[in-house]
Amino acid sequence: MTTSLLRERAAAARAAARTLARVSTADKDAALARIAELLETEQAPILEANARDLAAARQAGLDDYFIERLTLNPDRLRGIAADTRKVMTLDDPVGEVFDSRTLPNGLLIGRRRVPLGVVACIYESRPNVTVDIAVLCLKSGNAAILRGGKEARNSNAALGELLQKALTGATIPGDAIQVISDPDRAHVDELLEMSDLIDLVVPRGGAQLIDHVRRNATMPVVAHGDAVVQIYVDSRVDLEQAVAIVDNAKTRRYSICNAVDTLLVHENVAPAFLGRLVGKWGPKVTFIGDSRAREVLERAGASDIEPATQETWKTEHLALRVGVRIVDSMTEAIEHIEHYGSHHSDAILSDDYSNAMEFLDAVDSAAVYVNASTQFTDGAQFGLGAEVGISTQKMHARGPMGLRELTSYKWTIVGRGQVRPL
């Protein structure tokens, strides 16, 4: 694909966005239903394409977590279809009027939700993102330009063909979903210069990709960097529940951004809690501990404990590895989270209501939990159907981005001949 062709496709998306902004909810939902149906009934081409990507990834020696993110199977495709149907059931944000009021001069003024326009997403390794973002953009009236990584080139191309097939014969313009499967990195830089055609760019991937997009984009960017997730185990806690939560937060899927990376354990419960955790995990999970944690872990029978460094607390492991630090107080834990965290997802496990509420107030993260696994930080789990990405910024969206986060608003003013006095 030449750079001029890429600009033509972006311009086509821009034109399609103007049409899509006025398409009815019923027509958008009909297109989503067709996408979900095809994800269940026409899996073979997608799985064959994904198998080629997986073979190439293994041959290239890519990390296990990367391959796990790249993998599609029938269950995952059915899950993507279920998420698509969930988006169908959500309220269409386009056209919603809010903050409506009548001014003293008789003007009826309010705000009406409108699509952003064209949303570009640049992402790595996870082909499910292709469908998630296409579906959310379609329902919220936005055109989507989707540029996946080279590792998922075949999978993304197959999903792009499925999406186009679903739109065939629908009232949705086919140009509203543009899947760019050409892996040439020059396309990324060209997209980032198209502020006249693209309204928002969302990078999803490693820190290098996100930093590059933030430095070079000429349009607004919504993203998060490394997701360093921390759980504080308080002095008053249900130990069995805490072990179950931490186990889920680490081992359910260790390769995702909401998996726990650091455990901060109050000294009063450290021996009992870590002893139970070692018994639960055995050698499956590698512990990286400060000096106090290593002593406790060794007494509990843990093996191959690595010494923690300053980098440990800044690391998103994406592996069966977890940092452990013993703290003297909740205040110390909160200070650690503020200093080393990424403002993504953090949790407190506590039976002390006052401590739990103080933690909620003090921790400045996009998602803050009390007595629950951090692996719930996910658009589908938050009732959004899916997500475009997870933002650790504060403008204009924070946390998982769903339909409303893909809209802006315009002021509407209705009068009866009012003129402004001199």
C-alpha positions as CSV (number, residue, x, y, z in Angstrom):
1,M,0.0,0.0,0.0
2,T,1.4,3.4,-1.0
3,T,1.1,6.3,1.4
4,S,-1.2,8.1,-1.1
5,L,-3.6,5.1,-1.0
6,L,-3.6,5.2,2.8
7,R,-4.7,8.8,2.7
8,E,-7.4,7.9,0.2
9,R,-8.7,5.3,2.6
10,A,-8.6,7.7,5.5
11,A,-10.6,10.2,3.4
12,A,-13.1,7.5,2.6
13,A,-13.5,6.8,6.3
14,R,-14.1,10.5,6.9
15,A,-16.8,10.6,4.3
16,A,-18.4,7.4,5.7
17,A,-18.3,8.9,9.2
18,R,-20.7,11.7,8.1
19,T,-23.2,9.2,6.9
20,L,-22.7,6.8,9.8
21,A,-23.4,9.6,12.3
22,R,-27.0,9.7,11.0
23,V,-27.7,6.0,10.8
24,S,-30.5,4.7,13.0
25,T,-29.8,2.6,16.1
26,A,-31.8,-0.3,14.6
27,D,-29.7,-0.3,11.5
28,K,-26.5,-0.2,13.5
29,D,-27.6,-3.1,15.7
30,A,-28.6,-5.1,12.6
31,A,-25.0,-4.8,11.3
32,L,-23.7,-5.8,14.8
33,A,-25.9,-8.9,14.8
34,R,-24.5,-9.9,11.4
35,I,-21.0,-9.5,12.7
36,A,-21.7,-11.7,15.7
37,E,-23.4,-14.3,13.5
38,L,-20.4,-14.5,11.1
39,L,-17.9,-14.8,14.0
40,E,-19.7,-18.0,15.0
41,T,-20.5,-19.5,11.6
42,E,-17.5,-18.6,9.6
43,Q,-14.6,-19.3,11.9
44,A,-12.5,-21.5,9.7
45,P,-10.8,-18.7,7.6
46,I,-10.0,-16.7,10.7
47,L,-8.5,-19.7,12.6
48,E,-6.5,-20.7,9.5
49,A,-5.1,-17.2,9.3
50,N,-4.4,-17.1,13.0
51,A,-2.5,-20.4,12.8
52,R,-0.2,-18.9,10.2
53,D,0.5,-15.9,12.5
54,L,1.1,-18.2,15.5
55,A,3.5,-20.4,13.6
56,A,5.5,-17.3,12.5
57,A,5.5,-15.9,16.1
58,R,6.9,-19.2,17.5
59,Q,9.5,-19.3,14.8
60,A,10.5,-15.8,15.6
61,G,10.9,-16.8,19.3
62,L,8.3,-14.3,20.6
63,D,7.5,-14.4,24.4
64,D,4.8,-16.7,25.7
65,Y,2.7,-13.8,26.8
66,F,2.8,-12.3,23.4
67,I,1.7,-15.6,21.7
68,E,-1.1,-16.0,24.3
69,R,-2.4,-12.6,23.4
70,L,-2.2,-13.4,19.7
71,T,-4.1,-16.7,19.9
72,L,-7.6,-17.1,18.6
73,N,-9.7,-20.3,19.1
74,P,-13.4,-21.1,18.7
75,D,-14.2,-20.2,22.3
76,R,-12.5,-16.8,22.0
77,L,-14.3,-16.1,18.7
78,R,-17.6,-17.0,20.4
79,G,-16.7,-14.7,23.3
80,I,-16.0,-11.9,20.8
81,A,-19.4,-12.6,19.3
82,A,-21.1,-12.5,22.7
83,D,-19.4,-9.1,23.4
84,T,-20.7,-7.8,20.1
85,R,-24.2,-8.8,21.1
86,K,-23.7,-7.1,24.4
87,V,-22.9,-3.9,22.6
88,M,-26.2,-4.3,20.7
89,T,-28.1,-4.2,24.0
90,L,-26.5,-1.0,25.2
91,D,-28.1,2.4,24.8
92,D,-27.0,4.2,21.7
93,P,-25.3,7.4,23.0
94,V,-25.7,9.3,19.8
95,G,-28.4,12.0,20.1
96,E,-28.7,11.8,23.8
97,V,-29.6,15.3,25.2
98,F,-28.4,16.2,28.6
99,D,-28.1,19.3,30.8
100,S,-31.1,20.8,29.1
101,R,-32.6,23.9,30.6
102,T,-34.4,27.1,29.8
103,L,-32.5,30.4,30.4
104,P,-34.2,33.5,31.8
105,N,-34.3,34.9,28.3
106,G,-36.4,32.0,27.1
107,L,-33.6,30.2,25.1
108,L,-33.8,26.4,25.5
109,I,-30.2,25.2,25.7
110,G,-28.7,21.8,26.1
111,R,-26.0,19.4,25.0
112,R,-26.4,16.6,22.5
113,R,-24.0,13.7,22.1
114,V,-22.4,13.3,18.8
115,P,-19.7,10.9,17.4
116,L,-16.1,12.0,17.5
117,G,-15.8,11.2,13.7
118,V,-12.9,9.0,12.7
119,V,-11.1,7.0,15.3
120,A,-7.7,5.3,14.5
121,C,-6.4,2.5,16.6
122,I,-2.8,1.3,16.4
123,Y,-2.2,-1.9,18.3
124,E,-0.1,-5.0,18.7
125,S,-0.6,-8.7,18.9
126,R,-4.3,-9.0,19.9
127,P,-6.5,-9.6,16.9
128,N,-9.7,-9.5,19.0
129,V,-9.1,-5.7,19.2
130,T,-9.9,-5.5,15.5
131,V,-13.5,-6.5,16.2
132,D,-13.9,-4.8,19.6
133,I,-13.0,-1.4,18.2
134,A,-14.9,-1.8,15.0
135,V,-18.1,-2.7,16.9
136,L,-17.8,0.1,19.4
137,C,-17.1,2.7,16.8
138,L,-20.0,1.4,14.6
139,K,-22.5,1.6,17.5
140,S,-21.3,5.1,18.5
141,G,-21.4,6.4,14.9
142,N,-17.7,6.6,14.3
143,A,-15.6,5.4,11.4
144,A,-12.7,3.3,12.4
145,I,-9.2,2.9,10.9
146,L,-7.5,-0.2,12.4
147,R,-3.8,-0.8,12.0
148,G,-2.7,-4.0,13.8
149,G,0.8,-5.2,14.3
150,K,2.7,-7.4,11.8
151,E,2.5,-10.4,14.1
152,A,-1.3,-10.5,13.6
153,R,-1.3,-9.5,9.9
154,N,-3.1,-12.6,8.6
155,S,-5.6,-12.7,11.5
156,N,-6.5,-9.0,11.1
157,A,-6.9,-9.3,7.3
158,A,-9.3,-12.2,7.8
159,L,-11.3,-10.3,10.4
160,G,-11.3,-7.3,8.1
161,E,-12.9,-9.4,5.4
162,L,-15.5,-10.7,7.8
163,L,-16.4,-7.2,8.9
164,Q,-16.7,-6.0,5.3
165,K,-18.9,-9.1,4.5
166,A,-21.1,-8.2,7.4
167,L,-21.6,-4.7,6.1
168,T,-22.5,-5.8,2.6
169,G,-26.1,-4.9,1.9
170,A,-26.4,-3.0,5.2
171,T,-27.1,0.7,5.5
172,I,-23.6,1.1,7.1
173,P,-21.1,2.4,4.5
174,G,-18.4,-0.2,4.0
175,D,-15.7,2.5,4.2
176,A,-16.6,3.1,7.8
177,I,-14.3,0.2,8.8
178,Q,-10.8,0.3,7.4
179,V,-8.5,-2.5,8.4
180,I,-4.9,-1.8,7.4
181,S,-3.1,-5.2,7.4
182,D,0.0,-3.9,5.6
183,P,2.8,-4.1,8.2
184,D,4.9,-1.2,6.8
185,R,5.7,1.0,9.8
186,A,5.7,4.1,7.6
187,H,1.9,3.9,7.6
188,V,1.8,4.6,11.3
189,D,3.7,7.8,10.9
190,E,1.5,8.9,8.0
191,L,-1.6,8.2,10.0
192,L,-0.3,10.3,12.8
193,E,0.0,13.3,10.5
194,M,-3.6,13.1,9.3
195,S,-5.2,15.5,11.8
196,D,-7.4,16.8,9.1
197,L,-9.0,13.3,8.6
198,I,-8.6,11.6,12.0
199,D,-10.2,12.9,15.2
200,L,-8.6,10.6,17.8
201,V,-5.9,8.0,17.9
202,V,-5.7,5.1,20.4
203,P,-2.4,3.2,20.7
204,R,-2.6,-0.2,22.4
205,G,0.6,-2.1,22.9
206,G,4.0,-1.8,24.5
207,A,5.6,1.4,25.9
208,Q,7.7,2.0,22.8
209,L,4.6,2.1,20.5
210,I,2.6,4.3,22.9
211,D,5.5,6.7,23.4
212,H,6.0,7.0,19.7
213,V,2.4,7.8,19.1
214,R,2.3,10.3,21.9
215,R,5.4,12.1,20.5
216,N,4.3,12.2,16.9
217,A,0.5,12.4,16.7
218,T,-1.0,15.6,15.4
219,M,-4.4,14.7,16.8
220,P,-5.5,13.9,20.4
221,V,-4.3,10.6,21.8
222,V,-5.9,8.4,24.5
223,A,-3.7,5.6,26.0
224,H,-2.0,4.1,28.9
225,G,1.6,3.2,29.2
226,D,2.9,0.3,31.2
227,A,0.2,-1.0,33.5
228,V,1.9,-1.7,36.9
229,V,-0.9,-3.2,39.0
230,Q,-0.6,-3.3,42.8
231,I,-2.6,-5.0,45.5
232,Y,-2.3,-4.0,49.2
233,V,-3.1,-6.7,51.7
234,D,-4.2,-4.9,54.9
235,S,-3.6,-5.9,58.5
236,R,-7.3,-6.9,59.0
237,V,-8.2,-9.2,56.1
238,D,-9.9,-12.5,55.4
239,L,-6.9,-14.5,54.5
240,E,-8.6,-17.2,52.5
241,Q,-10.5,-14.6,50.4
242,A,-7.3,-12.6,50.0
243,V,-5.4,-15.6,48.6
244,A,-8.2,-16.4,46.2
245,I,-8.3,-12.8,44.9
246,V,-4.6,-12.6,44.5
247,D,-4.4,-15.9,42.8
248,N,-7.1,-14.8,40.3
249,A,-5.4,-11.4,39.8
250,K,-2.1,-13.1,38.8
251,T,-2.8,-16.5,37.3
252,R,-6.1,-16.3,35.5
253,R,-4.4,-14.6,32.6
254,Y,-1.0,-13.3,33.5
255,S,-0.4,-11.7,30.1
256,I,-3.0,-9.0,30.3
257,C,-2.6,-5.4,31.5
258,N,-4.8,-5.9,34.6
259,A,-2.8,-8.8,36.1
260,V,-1.2,-7.9,39.4
261,D,2.5,-7.1,39.4
262,T,3.2,-6.1,43.0
263,L,1.9,-7.3,46.4
264,L,2.2,-4.9,49.3
265,V,1.6,-6.9,52.4
266,H,1.1,-5.5,55.9
267,E,3.7,-6.8,58.3
268,N,1.1,-8.1,60.8
269,V,-0.4,-10.6,58.2
270,A,2.7,-11.2,56.1
271,P,3.7,-14.7,57.6
272,A,0.1,-16.0,57.5
273,F,-0.8,-14.6,54.1
274,L,2.4,-15.4,52.2
275,G,2.5,-18.8,53.8
276,R,-0.9,-19.6,52.3
277,L,0.1,-18.0,49.0
278,V,3.2,-20.1,48.7
279,G,1.1,-23.2,49.4
280,K,-1.3,-22.2,46.7
281,W,1.2,-21.4,44.0
282,G,4.1,-23.7,44.8
283,P,6.8,-23.2,42.1
284,K,4.3,-22.0,39.5
285,V,4.9,-18.3,40.3
286,T,8.3,-16.7,40.9
287,F,8.5,-14.3,43.8
288,I,10.7,-11.2,43.7
289,G,10.9,-9.8,47.2
290,D,12.5,-7.2,49.4
291,S,14.7,-8.4,52.2
292,R,11.8,-8.7,54.7
293,A,9.6,-10.5,52.2
294,R,12.3,-12.9,51.2
295,E,12.8,-14.0,54.8
296,V,9.1,-14.7,55.2
297,L,8.9,-16.5,51.9
298,E,11.9,-18.7,52.6
299,R,10.3,-19.7,56.0
300,A,7.1,-20.5,54.1
301,G,9.0,-22.9,51.8
302,A,9.2,-20.8,48.6
303,S,12.1,-21.5,46.3
304,D,14.1,-19.5,43.8
305,I,13.1,-16.1,45.4
306,E,14.7,-13.2,43.5
307,P,15.9,-10.1,45.2
308,A,13.8,-7.0,44.4
309,T,15.4,-3.8,43.0
310,Q,13.9,-0.4,42.3
311,E,13.1,-1.6,38.8
312,T,11.0,-4.5,40.2
313,W,8.4,-2.1,41.5
314,K,8.2,-0.3,38.1
315,T,7.8,-3.5,36.0
316,E,4.7,-4.8,34.3
317,H,5.7,-8.5,34.3
318,L,3.2,-10.0,31.9
319,A,4.5,-13.4,33.3
320,L,4.1,-15.6,36.3
321,R,6.2,-13.3,38.3
322,V,5.2,-11.1,41.2
323,G,7.0,-8.5,43.3
324,V,6.4,-8.6,47.1
325,R,7.1,-5.8,49.6
326,I,6.2,-5.9,53.3
327,V,5.0,-2.5,54.6
328,D,4.4,-1.2,58.1
329,S,1.2,0.7,57.3
330,M,-1.5,1.4,54.7
331,T,0.1,4.9,54.4
332,E,3.4,3.3,53.3
333,A,1.5,1.1,50.8
334,I,-0.3,4.2,49.3
335,E,2.9,6.1,49.0
336,H,4.5,3.1,47.2
337,I,1.5,3.0,44.8
338,E,1.8,6.7,44.0
339,H,5.6,6.5,43.5
340,Y,5.9,3.4,41.4
341,G,2.4,2.8,40.0
342,S,1.0,3.7,36.6
343,H,-2.5,4.8,37.7
344,H,-4.1,1.9,36.0
345,S,-5.7,-0.6,38.5
346,D,-4.9,-1.0,42.2
347,A,-6.7,-2.8,45.0
348,I,-6.9,-3.1,48.8
349,L,-7.9,-6.3,50.5
350,S,-9.3,-5.4,53.9
351,D,-12.0,-6.1,56.5
352,D,-11.5,-2.5,57.8
353,Y,-14.2,-0.3,56.3
354,S,-12.4,2.9,57.2
355,N,-9.2,1.8,55.7
356,A,-11.0,0.6,52.5
357,M,-12.7,4.0,52.1
358,E,-9.5,5.9,52.8
359,F,-7.7,3.8,50.1
360,L,-10.5,4.5,47.6
361,D,-10.1,8.3,48.3
362,A,-6.3,8.4,48.3
363,V,-5.3,6.1,45.4
364,D,-5.3,8.1,42.2
365,S,-5.9,5.4,39.6
366,A,-8.3,4.8,36.8
367,A,-9.8,1.8,38.6
368,V,-9.5,1.3,42.4
369,Y,-10.8,-1.9,44.0
370,V,-11.8,-3.1,47.4
371,N,-11.8,-6.9,48.0
372,A,-11.9,-7.9,44.3
373,S,-9.6,-9.0,41.6
374,T,-8.0,-6.4,39.4
375,Q,-8.7,-8.6,36.4
376,F,-12.2,-7.0,36.2
377,T,-10.6,-3.8,34.6
378,D,-12.1,-4.6,31.2
379,G,-14.8,-3.0,29.1
380,A,-16.9,-6.1,28.9
381,Q,-16.7,-6.7,32.6
382,F,-17.6,-3.1,33.4
383,G,-20.8,-3.5,31.3
384,L,-19.5,-1.6,28.3
385,G,-19.7,-4.6,25.9
386,A,-16.0,-4.2,24.9
387,E,-13.4,-1.4,25.1
388,V,-11.4,0.7,22.7
389,G,-8.7,0.9,25.2
390,I,-8.0,1.7,28.9
391,S,-7.0,5.3,29.6
392,T,-4.9,6.3,32.5
393,Q,-5.3,9.9,31.5
394,K,-7.9,12.2,32.9
395,M,-9.0,14.0,29.7
396,H,-11.4,13.2,28.1
397,A,-11.8,9.6,29.2
398,R,-10.5,7.4,32.1
399,G,-10.4,3.7,32.5
400,P,-12.0,1.3,30.0
401,M,-13.4,3.3,27.0
402,G,-16.8,2.4,25.8
403,L,-19.5,4.0,23.7
404,R,-19.9,7.3,25.6
405,E,-16.2,7.8,25.6
406,L,-16.3,7.7,21.8
407,T,-18.6,10.7,21.7
408,S,-18.4,14.4,22.2
409,Y,-21.3,16.8,22.3
410,K,-22.6,19.9,20.7
411,W,-24.6,22.7,22.3
412,T,-28.1,23.1,20.9
413,I,-29.9,26.4,21.4
414,V,-33.6,26.8,20.4
415,G,-35.2,30.2,20.5
416,R,-38.3,32.2,19.6
417,G,-36.7,35.2,18.0
418,Q,-34.3,36.2,20.8
419,V,-31.6,38.7,20.0
420,R,-28.7,39.7,22.2
421,P,-29.1,43.2,23.6
422,L,-26.5,45.8,22.7
